[in-house]
Amino acid sequence: MKPNLKACGQAMVTAMVNAVLAVALMLLVEFAISGTFQVPKPYLWAGLLIWLVIFAGQFWRQRHLCNSYNTHQESGGHSH
């Protein structure tokens, strides 16, 4: 259970950082084009979708890495 929580936490942080950066970039471009600073709803939905996709991918990746590390440790492998 602990590797899943660790993977979930790391995936959540990575996804949040990437989603915030993506929304910030969209807002910067919107400001450059329109000259006003407003947050259209589609940008928020796009940020949520970006977060969800990155979270799913990172969670799967981190869980796989944690499971591989644990399997390696249990089989008597040495890490240097």
C-alpha positions in Angstrom: 0.0 0.0 0.0 2.8 2.4 0.8 4.3 2.4 -2.7 0.9 3.3 -4.1 0.6 6.3 -1.7 4.1 7.4 -2.6 3.4 7.0 -6.3 0.1 8.9 -5.9 1.8 11.8 -4.1 4.6 12.2 -6.6 2.2 11.9 -9.6 -0.1 14.5 -8.0 2.7 17.0 -7.6 4.0 16.4 -11.1 0.6 16.7 -12.6 -0.3 19.9 -10.6 3.0 21.6 -11.6 2.5 20.8 -15.3 -1.2 21.8 -15.3 -0.5 25.1 -13.6 2.3 25.8 -16.1 0.1 25.0 -19.0 -2.8 27.2 -17.8 -0.3 30.0 -17.1 1.0 29.7 -20.6 -2.5 29.8 -22.1 -3.3 32.9 -20.0 -0.1 34.6 -21.1 -0.9 34.0 -24.7 -4.5 35.2 -24.1 -3.2 38.3 -22.5 -0.7 38.9 -25.4 -3.6 38.5 -27.9 -6.5 40.3 -26.2 -4.6 42.7 -23.8 -6.9 41.8 -21.0 -6.3 39.4 -18.1 -9.3 37.1 -17.7 -9.7 33.3 -17.2 -12.1 31.8 -19.7 -13.8 28.6 -18.5 -12.4 26.5 -21.3 -8.9 27.2 -20.0 -9.8 25.8 -16.6 -11.3 22.7 -18.2 -8.2 22.3 -20.3 -6.0 22.6 -17.2 -8.1 20.0 -15.4 -7.8 17.7 -18.4 -4.1 18.2 -18.6 -3.8 17.4 -14.8 -5.9 14.3 -15.2 -3.9 12.9 -18.1 -0.5 13.7 -16.6 -1.6 12.3 -13.2 -2.7 9.0 -14.7 0.5 8.6 -16.7 2.8 9.6 -13.8 0.9 7.5 -11.3 1.3 4.4 -13.5 4.9 5.2 -14.1 5.8 5.9 -10.4 3.9 2.8 -9.3 5.7 0.7 -11.8 9.1 2.1 -10.7 8.3 1.5 -7.0 7.2 -2.0 -7.7 10.3 -2.7 -9.7 12.5 -1.3 -7.0 10.7 -3.4 -4.3 10.9 -6.6 -6.4 14.7 -5.9 -6.9 15.2 -5.4 -3.2 13.2 -8.6 -2.3 15.2 -10.7 -4.7 18.4 -9.9 -3.0 19.7 -7.4 -5.5 22.3 -4.9 -4.3 22.1 -1.2 -5.1 25.2 1.0 -5.2 
